[in-house]
Amino acid sequence: MDEPVVCKTKVANVNGIHARPSYAIVSAALGFEATIELHCDGRVADARSILSVMTLGAAHGAEIEVFATGPQAQQAALRMVEILTAEQG
């Protein structure tokens, strides 16, 4: 199995990961040939599941680790970081 691509970032949106950023994460994740997980405070979310992402409960400033595996893992992880570091959404 491929080694995962791991990126660490913090949630920049002042409202945390609420409905709109969750939708952006899932929409982006579905466009990649990769398995993507978001880790926060011991919890894990499947980036392809809106319910999973929303229940992660990541507030503004929360540290997120993005784990991606698969052919497009690098691109997928970087896109997740872009979304998580967006101040609006």
Gaussian input, Z-matrix of N, CA and C with variables (Angstrom, degrees):
# hf/3-21g

backbone

0 1
 N
 C     1     B1
 C     2     B2     1     A1
 N     3     B3     2     A2     1     D1
 C     4     B4     3     A3     2     D2
 C     5     B5     4     A4     3     D3
 N     6     B6     5     A5     4     D4
 C     7     B7     6     A6     5     D5
 C     8     B8     7     A7     6     D6
 N     9     B9     8     A8     7     D7
 C    10    B10     9     A9     8     D8
 C    11    B11    10    A10     9     D9
 N    12    B12    11    A11    10    D10
 C    13    B13    12    A12    11    D11
 C    14    B14    13    A13    12    D12
 N    15    B15    14    A14    13    D13
 C    16    B16    15    A15    14    D14
 C    17    B17    16    A16    15    D15
 N    18    B18    17    A17    16    D16
 C    19    B19    18    A18    17    D17
 C    20    B20    19    A19    18    D18
 N    21    B21    20    A20    19    D19
 C    22    B22    21    A21    20    D20
 C    23    B23    22    A22    21    D21
 N    24    B24    23    A23    22    D22
 C    25    B25    24    A24    23    D23
 C    26    B26    25    A25    24    D24
 N    27    B27    26    A26    25    D25
 C    28    B28    27    A27    26    D26
 C    29    B29    28    A28    27    D27
 N    30    B30    29    A29    28    D28
 C    31    B31    30    A30    29    D29
 C    32    B32    31    A31    30    D30
 N    33    B33    32    A32    31    D31
 C    34    B34    33    A33    32    D32
 C    35    B35    34    A34    33    D33
 N    36    B36    35    A35    34    D34
 C    37    B37    36    A36    35    D35
 C    38    B38    37    A37    36    D36
 N    39    B39    38    A38    37    D37
 C    40    B40    39    A39    38    D38
 C    41    B41    40    A40    39    D39
 N    42    B42    41    A41    40    D40
 C    43    B43    42    A42    41    D41
 C    44    B44    43    A43    42    D42
 N    45    B45    44    A44    43    D43
 C    46    B46    45    A45    44    D44
 C    47    B47    46    A46    45    D45
 N    48    B48    47    A47    46    D46
 C    49    B49    48    A48    47    D47
 C    50    B50    49    A49    48    D48
 N    51    B51    50    A50    49    D49
 C    52    B52    51    A51    50    D50
 C    53    B53    52    A52    51    D51
 N    54    B54    53    A53    52    D52
 C    55    B55    54    A54    53    D53
 C    56    B56    55    A55    54    D54
 N    57    B57    56    A56    55    D55
 C    58    B58    57    A57    56    D56
 C    59    B59    58    A58    57    D57
 N    60    B60    59    A59    58    D58
 C    61    B61    60    A60    59    D59
 C    62    B62    61    A61    60    D60
 N    63    B63    62    A62    61    D61
 C    64    B64    63    A63    62    D62
 C    65    B65    64    A64    63    D63
 N    66    B66    65    A65    64    D64
 C    67    B67    66    A66    65    D65
 C    68    B68    67    A67    66    D66
 N    69    B69    68    A68    67    D67
 C    70    B70    69    A69    68    D68
 C    71    B71    70    A70    69    D69
 N    72    B72    71    A71    70    D70
 C    73    B73    72    A72    71    D71
 C    74    B74    73    A73    72    D72
 N    75    B75    74    A74    73    D73
 C    76    B76    75    A75    74    D74
 C    77    B77    76    A76    75    D75
 N    78    B78    77    A77    76    D76
 C    79    B79    78    A78    77    D77
 C    80    B80    79    A79    78    D78
 N    81    B81    80    A80    79    D79
 C    82    B82    81    A81    80    D80
 C    83    B83    82    A82    81    D81
 N    84    B84    83    A83    82    D82
 C    85    B85    84    A84    83    D83
 C    86    B86    85    A85    84    D84
 N    87    B87    86    A86    85    D85
 C    88    B88    87    A87    86    D86
 C    89    B89    88    A88    87    D87
 N    90    B90    89    A89    88    D88
 C    91    B91    90    A90    89    D89
 C    92    B92    91    A91    90    D90
 N    93    B93    92    A92    91    D91
 C    94    B94    93    A93    92    D92
 C    95    B95    94    A94    93    D93
 N    96    B96    95    A95    94    D94
 C    97    B97    96    A96    95    D95
 C    98    B98    97    A97    96    D96
 N    99    B99    98    A98    97    D97
 C   100   B100    99    A99    98    D98
 C   101   B101   100   A100    99    D99
 N   102   B102   101   A101   100   D100
 C   103   B103   102   A102   101   D101
 C   104   B104   103   A103   102   D102
 N   105   B105   104   A104   103   D103
 C   106   B106   105   A105   104   D104
 C   107   B107   106   A106   105   D105
 N   108   B108   107   A107   106   D106
 C   109   B109   108   A108   107   D107
 C   110   B110   109   A109   108   D108
 N   111   B111   110   A110   109   D109
 C   112   B112   111   A111   110   D110
 C   113   B113   112   A112   111   D111
 N   114   B114   113   A113   112   D112
 C   115   B115   114   A114   113   D113
 C   116   B116   115   A115   114   D114
 N   117   B117   116   A116   115   D115
 C   118   B118   117   A117   116   D116
 C   119   B119   118   A118   117   D117
 N   120   B120   119   A119   118   D118
 C   121   B121   120   A120   119   D119
 C   122   B122   121   A121   120   D120
 N   123   B123   122   A122   121   D121
 C   124   B124   123   A123   122   D122
 C   125   B125   124   A124   123   D123
 N   126   B126   125   A125   124   D124
 C   127   B127   126   A126   125   D125
 C   128   B128   127   A127   126   D126
 N   129   B129   128   A128   127   D127
 C   130   B130   129   A129   128   D128
 C   131   B131   130   A130   129   D129
 N   132   B132   131   A131   130   D130
 C   133   B133   132   A132   131   D131
 C   134   B134   133   A133   132   D132
 N   135   B135   134   A134   133   D133
 C   136   B136   135   A135   134   D134
 C   137   B137   136   A136   135   D135
 N   138   B138   137   A137   136   D136
 C   139   B139   138   A138   137   D137
 C   140   B140   139   A139   138   D138
 N   141   B141   140   A140   139   D139
 C   142   B142   141   A141   140   D140
 C   143   B143   142   A142   141   D141
 N   144   B144   143   A143   142   D142
 C   145   B145   144   A144   143   D143
 C   146   B146   145   A145   144   D144
 N   147   B147   146   A146   145   D145
 C   148   B148   147   A147   146   D146
 C   149   B149   148   A148   147   D147
 N   150   B150   149   A149   148   D148
 C   151   B151   150   A150   149   D149
 C   152   B152   151   A151   150   D150
 N   153   B153   152   A152   151   D151
 C   154   B154   153   A153   152   D152
 C   155   B155   154   A154   153   D153
 N   156   B156   155   A155   154   D154
 C   157   B157   156   A156   155   D155
 C   158   B158   157   A157   156   D156
 N   159   B159   158   A158   157   D157
 C   160   B160   159   A159   158   D158
 C   161   B161   160   A160   159   D159
 N   162   B162   161   A161   160   D160
 C   163   B163   162   A162   161   D161
 C   164   B164   163   A163   162   D162
 N   165   B165   164   A164   163   D163
 C   166   B166   165   A165   164   D164
 C   167   B167   166   A166   165   D165
 N   168   B168   167   A167   166   D166
 C   169   B169   168   A168   167   D167
 C   170   B170   169   A169   168   D168
 N   171   B171   170   A170   169   D169
 C   172   B172   171   A171   170   D170
 C   173   B173   172   A172   171   D171
 N   174   B174   173   A173   172   D172
 C   175   B175   174   A174   173   D173
 C   176   B176   175   A175   174   D174
 N   177   B177   176   A176   175   D175
 C   178   B178   177   A177   176   D176
 C   179   B179   178   A178   177   D177
 N   180   B180   179   A179   178   D178
 C   181   B181   180   A180   179   D179
 C   182   B182   181   A181   180   D180
 N   183   B183   182   A182   181   D181
 C   184   B184   183   A183   182   D182
 C   185   B185   184   A184   183   D183
 N   186   B186   185   A185   184   D184
 C   187   B187   186   A186   185   D185
 C   188   B188   187   A187   186   D186
 N   189   B189   188   A188   187   D187
 C   190   B190   189   A189   188   D188
 C   191   B191   190   A190   189   D189
 N   192   B192   191   A191   190   D190
 C   193   B193   192   A192   191   D191
 C   194   B194   193   A193   192   D192
 N   195   B195   194   A194   193   D193
 C   196   B196   195   A195   194   D194
 C   197   B197   196   A196   195   D195
 N   198   B198   197   A197   196   D196
 C   199   B199   198   A198   197   D197
 C   200   B200   199   A199   198   D198
 N   201   B201   200   A200   199   D199
 C   202   B202   201   A201   200   D200
 C   203   B203   202   A202   201   D201
 N   204   B204   203   A203   202   D202
 C   205   B205   204   A204   203   D203
 C   206   B206   205   A205   204   D204
 N   207   B207   206   A206   205   D205
 C   208   B208   207   A207   206   D206
 C   209   B209   208   A208   207   D207
 N   210   B210   209   A209   208   D208
 C   211   B211   210   A210   209   D209
 C   212   B212   211   A211   210   D210
 N   213   B213   212   A212   211   D211
 C   214   B214   213   A213   212   D212
 C   215   B215   214   A214   213   D213
 N   216   B216   215   A215   214   D214
 C   217   B217   216   A216   215   D215
 C   218   B218   217   A217   216   D216
 N   219   B219   218   A218   217   D217
 C   220   B220   219   A219   218   D218
 C   221   B221   220   A220   219   D219
 N   222   B222   221   A221   220   D220
 C   223   B223   222   A222   221   D221
 C   224   B224   223   A223   222   D222
 N   225   B225   224   A224   223   D223
 C   226   B226   225   A225   224   D224
 C   227   B227   226   A226   225   D225
 N   228   B228   227   A227   226   D226
 C   229   B229   228   A228   227   D227
 C   230   B230   229   A229   228   D228
 N   231   B231   230   A230   229   D229
 C   232   B232   231   A231   230   D230
 C   233   B233   232   A232   231   D231
 N   234   B234   233   A233   232   D232
 C   235   B235   234   A234   233   D233
 C   236   B236   235   A235   234   D234
 N   237   B237   236   A236   235   D235
 C   238   B238   237   A237   236   D236
 C   239   B239   238   A238   237   D237
 N   240   B240   239   A239   238   D238
 C   241   B241   240   A240   239   D239
 C   242   B242   241   A241   240   D240
 N   243   B243   242   A242   241   D241
 C   244   B244   243   A243   242   D242
 C   245   B245   244   A244   243   D243
 N   246   B246   245   A245   244   D244
 C   247   B247   246   A246   245   D245
 C   248   B248   247   A247   246   D246
 N   249   B249   248   A248   247   D247
 C   250   B250   249   A249   248   D248
 C   251   B251   250   A250   249   D249
 N   252   B252   251   A251   250   D250
 C   253   B253   252   A252   251   D251
 C   254   B254   253   A253   252   D252
 N   255   B255   254   A254   253   D253
 C   256   B256   255   A255   254   D254
 C   257   B257   256   A256   255   D255
 N   258   B258   257   A257   256   D256
 C   259   B259   258   A258   257   D257
 C   260   B260   259   A259   258   D258
 N   261   B261   260   A260   259   D259
 C   262   B262   261   A261   260   D260
 C   263   B263   262   A262   261   D261
 N   264   B264   263   A263   262   D262
 C   265   B265   264   A264   263   D263
 C   266   B266   265   A265   264   D264

   B1=1.4583
   B2=1.5244
   B3=1.3225
   B4=1.4584
   B5=1.5235
   B6=1.3272
   B7=1.4605
   B8=1.5279
   B9=1.3313
   B10=1.4566
   B11=1.5308
   B12=1.3184
   B13=1.4624
   B14=1.5232
   B15=1.3305
   B16=1.4563
   B17=1.5294
   B18=1.3250
   B19=1.4674
   B20=1.5216
   B21=1.3155
   B22=1.4662
   B23=1.5195
   B24=1.3299
   B25=1.4605
   B26=1.5237
   B27=1.3069
   B28=1.4642
   B29=1.5150
   B30=1.3257
   B31=1.4655
   B32=1.5219
   B33=1.3342
   B34=1.4653
   B35=1.5305
   B36=1.3279
   B37=1.4611
   B38=1.5272
   B39=1.3328
   B40=1.4649
   B41=1.5291
   B42=1.3331
   B43=1.4598
   B44=1.5241
   B45=1.3291
   B46=1.4612
   B47=1.5159
   B48=1.3195
   B49=1.4663
   B50=1.5245
   B51=1.3236
   B52=1.4620
   B53=1.5279
   B54=1.3265
   B55=1.4663
   B56=1.5280
   B57=1.3244
   B58=1.4636
   B59=1.5305
   B60=1.3454
   B61=1.4611
   B62=1.5303
   B63=1.3243
   B64=1.4668
   B65=1.5218
   B66=1.3305
   B67=1.4634
   B68=1.5269
   B69=1.3294
   B70=1.4671
   B71=1.5289
   B72=1.3260
   B73=1.4647
   B74=1.5223
   B75=1.3284
   B76=1.4657
   B77=1.5284
   B78=1.3225
   B79=1.4725
   B80=1.5240
   B81=1.3186
   B82=1.4637
   B83=1.5287
   B84=1.3247
   B85=1.4692
   B86=1.5263
   B87=1.3129
   B88=1.4563
   B89=1.5266
   B90=1.3232
   B91=1.4544
   B92=1.5237
   B93=1.3136
   B94=1.4667
   B95=1.5197
   B96=1.3155
   B97=1.4528
   B98=1.5287
   B99=1.3267
   B100=1.4683
   B101=1.5254
   B102=1.3108
   B103=1.4544
   B104=1.5165
   B105=1.3260
   B106=1.4639
   B107=1.5201
   B108=1.3333
   B109=1.4629
   B110=1.5178
   B111=1.3187
   B112=1.4598
   B113=1.5248
   B114=1.3335
   B115=1.4675
   B116=1.5227
   B117=1.3372
   B118=1.4692
   B119=1.5245
   B120=1.3128
   B121=1.4733
   B122=1.5295
   B123=1.3280
   B124=1.4468
   B125=1.5182
   B126=1.3316
   B127=1.4549
   B128=1.5281
   B129=1.3232
   B130=1.4682
   B131=1.5179
   B132=1.3346
   B133=1.4609
   B134=1.5224
   B135=1.3159
   B136=1.4638
   B137=1.5237
   B138=1.3243
   B139=1.4603
   B140=1.5235
   B141=1.3298
   B142=1.4662
   B143=1.5290
   B144=1.3254
   B145=1.4677
   B146=1.5317
   B147=1.3288
   B148=1.4675
   B149=1.5226
   B150=1.3182
   B151=1.4658
   B152=1.5227
   B153=1.3233
   B154=1.4565
   B155=1.5296
   B156=1.3270
   B157=1.4691
   B158=1.5276
   B159=1.3272
   B160=1.4700
   B161=1.5259
   B162=1.3243
   B163=1.4655
   B164=1.5293
   B165=1.3221
   B166=1.4671
   B167=1.5295
   B168=1.3268
   B169=1.4575
   B170=1.5175
   B171=1.3211
   B172=1.4679
   B173=1.5232
   B174=1.3093
   B175=1.4595
   B176=1.5326
   B177=1.3219
   B178=1.4673
   B179=1.5267
   B180=1.3278
   B181=1.4570
   B182=1.5144
   B183=1.3394
   B184=1.4713
   B185=1.5229
   B186=1.3302
   B187=1.4605
   B188=1.5208
   B189=1.3187
   B190=1.4608
   B191=1.5248
   B192=1.3179
   B193=1.4623
   B194=1.5241
   B195=1.3202
   B196=1.4513
   B197=1.5306
   B198=1.3267
   B199=1.4613
   B200=1.5202
   B201=1.3305
   B202=1.4635
   B203=1.5259
   B204=1.3230
   B205=1.4631
   B206=1.5231
   B207=1.3141
   B208=1.4488
   B209=1.5163
   B210=1.3423
   B211=1.4624
   B212=1.5263
   B213=1.3268
   B214=1.4678
   B215=1.5299
   B216=1.3128
   B217=1.4649
   B218=1.5275
   B219=1.3118
   B220=1.4660
   B221=1.5351
   B222=1.3212
   B223=1.4628
   B224=1.5268
   B225=1.3281
   B226=1.4627
   B227=1.5236
   B228=1.3223
   B229=1.4667
   B230=1.5277
   B231=1.3238
   B232=1.4711
   B233=1.5265
   B234=1.3235
   B235=1.4699
   B236=1.5227
   B237=1.3289
   B238=1.4659
   B239=1.5301
   B240=1.3252
   B241=1.4627
   B242=1.5315
   B243=1.3179
   B244=1.4781
   B245=1.5112
   B246=1.3194
   B247=1.4738
   B248=1.5227
   B249=1.3219
   B250=1.4679
   B251=1.5203
   B252=1.3152
   B253=1.4550
   B254=1.5313
   B255=1.3223
   B256=1.4722
   B257=1.5222
   B258=1.3096
   B259=1.4709
   B260=1.5176
   B261=1.3077
   B262=1.4683
   B263=1.5146
   B264=1.2929
   B265=1.4710
   B266=1.4781
   A1=109.79
   A2=115.49
   A3=120.77
   A4=111.14
   A5=114.76
   A6=119.50
   A7=108.06
   A8=117.97
   A9=118.68
   A10=111.62
   A11=114.23
   A12=120.91
   A13=104.84
   A14=117.47
   A15=121.13
   A16=108.96
   A17=115.46
   A18=121.47
   A19=107.84
   A20=116.11
   A21=120.84
   A22=108.62
   A23=115.09
   A24=120.39
   A25=108.58
   A26=115.69
   A27=120.90
   A28=109.34
   A29=115.52
   A30=121.12
   A31=108.43
   A32=116.32
   A33=120.91
   A34=112.70
   A35=117.49
   A36=120.68
   A37=109.66
   A38=116.56
   A39=120.34
   A40=112.59
   A41=117.23
   A42=121.16
   A43=112.60
   A44=116.67
   A45=120.13
   A46=111.33
   A47=115.59
   A48=120.07
   A49=107.24
   A50=115.08
   A51=121.27
   A52=107.98
   A53=118.25
   A54=121.91
   A55=113.72
   A56=118.45
   A57=120.26
   A58=112.55
   A59=119.50
   A60=117.84
   A61=112.91
   A62=117.42
   A63=120.07
   A64=109.83
   A65=116.21
   A66=120.66
   A67=110.42
   A68=117.19
   A69=121.18
   A70=110.78
   A71=117.01
   A72=121.76
   A73=110.39
   A74=116.50
   A75=121.05
   A76=110.68
   A77=117.29
   A78=120.73
   A79=110.70
   A80=116.94
   A81=120.97
   A82=110.46
   A83=117.00
   A84=121.22
   A85=111.57
   A86=116.65
   A87=120.71
   A88=112.51
   A89=117.01
   A90=121.50
   A91=114.59
   A92=117.17
   A93=120.78
   A94=111.48
   A95=115.15
   A96=120.81
   A97=106.24
   A98=113.88
   A99=120.97
   A100=109.06
   A101=115.23
   A102=121.93
   A103=106.00
   A104=116.88
   A105=120.90
   A106=109.39
   A107=114.95
   A108=121.10
   A109=109.06
   A110=114.81
   A111=121.80
   A112=106.96
   A113=116.36
   A114=121.67
   A115=108.84
   A116=116.02
   A117=121.29
   A118=108.86
   A119=116.80
   A120=122.49
   A121=113.06
   A122=116.87
   A123=120.62
   A124=114.92
   A125=117.30
   A126=121.34
   A127=108.98
   A128=115.82
   A129=121.24
   A130=108.99
   A131=116.18
   A132=121.34
   A133=109.60
   A134=115.63
   A135=122.62
   A136=106.54
   A137=117.56
   A138=121.49
   A139=113.01
   A140=118.20
   A141=121.46
   A142=112.16
   A143=117.37
   A144=121.48
   A145=109.97
   A146=116.55
   A147=119.62
   A148=111.19
   A149=117.54
   A150=120.43
   A151=110.24
   A152=116.49
   A153=121.45
   A154=111.27
   A155=116.75
   A156=121.00
   A157=110.36
   A158=117.26
   A159=120.15
   A160=112.39
   A161=116.91
   A162=119.50
   A163=112.79
   A164=116.62
   A165=119.69
   A166=109.80
   A167=115.93
   A168=120.58
   A169=114.15
   A170=117.20
   A171=120.98
   A172=110.51
   A173=115.80
   A174=122.72
   A175=110.37
   A176=115.38
   A177=121.12
   A178=109.32
   A179=116.87
   A180=121.87
   A181=115.04
   A182=117.09
   A183=120.00
   A184=109.66
   A185=115.84
   A186=119.90
   A187=109.23
   A188=114.63
   A189=122.23
   A190=108.72
   A191=115.62
   A192=120.64
   A193=106.31
   A194=115.41
   A195=121.87
   A196=107.37
   A197=116.23
   A198=122.23
   A199=107.26
   A200=117.19
   A201=120.88
   A202=109.62
   A203=115.71
   A204=121.62
   A205=107.98
   A206=115.49
   A207=120.48
   A208=111.53
   A209=116.30
   A210=121.09
   A211=114.64
   A212=117.74
   A213=120.96
   A214=111.81
   A215=116.49
   A216=121.15
   A217=112.52
   A218=117.93
   A219=121.21
   A220=111.10
   A221=115.98
   A222=120.24
   A223=111.04
   A224=116.04
   A225=120.85
   A226=111.35
   A227=116.83
   A228=120.72
   A229=110.75
   A230=116.48
   A231=119.70
   A232=111.68
   A233=117.11
   A234=119.99
   A235=110.55
   A236=117.39
   A237=120.27
   A238=110.07
   A239=116.51
   A240=120.67
   A241=109.90
   A242=117.48
   A243=120.52
   A244=111.30
   A245=116.35
   A246=120.49
   A247=110.67
   A248=116.82
   A249=120.35
   A250=112.89
   A251=117.35
   A252=120.05
   A253=112.55
   A254=117.46
   A255=120.73
   A256=108.80
   A257=116.37
   A258=119.65
   A259=112.60
   A260=117.15
   A261=121.47
   A262=108.68
   A263=115.20
   A264=118.59
   A265=111.62
   D1=144.61
   D2=179.63
   D3=-67.50
   D4=148.00
   D5=173.63
   D6=-70.11
   D7=138.54
   D8=179.84
   D9=-71.98
   D10=150.43
   D11=169.59
   D12=-86.16
   D13=128.10
   D14=-177.95
   D15=-122.37
   D16=127.67
   D17=176.84
   D18=-127.83
   D19=138.59
   D20=175.88
   D21=-109.74
   D22=139.46
   D23=178.66
   D24=-155.02
   D25=175.89
   D26=176.76
   D27=-122.40
   D28=147.52
   D29=179.28
   D30=-70.45
   D31=119.75
   D32=-177.31
   D33=-90.24
   D34=-26.19
   D35=-177.23
   D36=-64.49
   D37=128.26
   D38=-176.77
   D39=-63.08
   D40=-20.75
   D41=178.18
   D42=-96.24
   D43=6.07
   D44=-178.72
   D45=72.95
   D46=-162.66
   D47=179.14
   D48=-89.35
   D49=91.36
   D50=178.14
   D51=-101.09
   D52=-160.96
   D53=-172.67
   D54=-58.18
   D55=-47.86
   D56=-174.75
   D57=-65.87
   D58=-49.69
   D59=176.62
   D60=-65.84
   D61=-31.21
   D62=176.64
   D63=-61.86
   D64=-43.93
   D65=178.29
   D66=-62.33
   D67=-42.00
   D68=179.28
   D69=-62.46
   D70=-41.35
   D71=179.33
   D72=-62.69
   D73=-50.23
   D74=-177.71
   D75=-64.68
   D76=-44.51
   D77=179.56
   D78=-59.13
   D79=-43.53
   D80=179.59
   D81=-67.81
   D82=-43.82
   D83=-177.54
   D84=-60.13
   D85=-37.91
   D86=-178.67
   D87=-67.07
   D88=-18.35
   D89=-179.61
   D90=-86.02
   D91=-2.84
   D92=-177.82
   D93=-113.65
   D94=146.83
   D95=172.40
   D96=-88.24
   D97=79.11
   D98=-176.71
   D99=-162.42
   D100=153.23
   D101=170.75
   D102=-98.25
   D103=127.15
   D104=-174.09
   D105=-127.80
   D106=128.35
   D107=175.24
   D108=-122.67
   D109=144.89
   D110=174.27
   D111=-111.66
   D112=126.69
   D113=-179.84
   D114=-112.11
   D115=131.90
   D116=179.82
   D117=-149.54
   D118=119.97
   D119=175.84
   D120=49.76
   D121=44.48
   D122=177.30
   D123=83.16
   D124=-3.71
   D125=178.13
   D126=-102.01
   D127=152.19
   D128=-178.47
   D129=-128.33
   D130=134.44
   D131=177.31
   D132=-122.09
   D133=139.89
   D134=171.73
   D135=-81.45
   D136=118.92
   D137=-175.53
   D138=-67.01
   D139=-8.94
   D140=177.89
   D141=-93.93
   D142=1.07
   D143=-177.49
   D144=-120.52
   D145=114.94
   D146=-178.16
   D147=-61.73
   D148=-39.20
   D149=179.45
   D150=-63.87
   D151=-43.34
   D152=179.04
   D153=-61.32
   D154=-44.68
   D155=-178.61
   D156=-66.99
   D157=-44.26
   D158=-178.42
   D159=-65.63
   D160=-35.57
   D161=-178.94
   D162=-81.69
   D163=-0.58
   D164=174.53
   D165=-62.52
   D166=-29.86
   D167=176.23
   D168=67.23
   D169=34.28
   D170=-177.91
   D171=-82.66
   D172=114.83
   D173=-179.32
   D174=-89.04
   D175=172.48
   D176=176.01
   D177=-53.76
   D178=130.85
   D179=178.04
   D180=86.57
   D181=-6.67
   D182=179.42
   D183=-65.15
   D184=141.28
   D185=177.12
   D186=-85.19
   D187=129.45
   D188=-179.69
   D189=-118.27
   D190=136.00
   D191=170.41
   D192=-109.32
   D193=126.37
   D194=177.70
   D195=-99.69
   D196=123.69
   D197=176.32
   D198=-113.86
   D199=122.67
   D200=179.50
   D201=-131.45
   D202=139.06
   D203=175.46
   D204=-133.80
   D205=154.91
   D206=178.45
   D207=118.83
   D208=177.80
   D209=-175.41
   D210=-58.51
   D211=-31.98
   D212=-178.14
   D213=-112.12
   D214=29.04
   D215=-175.25
   D216=-58.65
   D217=-45.74
   D218=-177.49
   D219=-60.83
   D220=-49.12
   D221=-179.62
   D222=-63.78
   D223=-40.73
   D224=-179.27
   D225=-64.04
   D226=-45.58
   D227=-179.72
   D228=-62.30
   D229=-42.99
   D230=179.75
   D231=-64.77
   D232=-37.02
   D233=178.11
   D234=-67.00
   D235=-38.80
   D236=177.81
   D237=-61.82
   D238=-42.45
   D239=178.76
   D240=-62.38
   D241=-41.70
   D242=177.16
   D243=-56.72
   D244=-46.18
   D245=-178.87
   D246=-66.70
   D247=-44.49
   D248=-177.48
   D249=-66.95
   D250=-28.01
   D251=-178.52
   D252=-93.79
   D253=0.75
   D254=175.77
   D255=-72.61
   D256=131.31
   D257=-177.86
   D258=-77.21
   D259=-23.07
   D260=178.87
   D261=-113.59
   D262=157.85
   D263=175.26
   D264=153.97

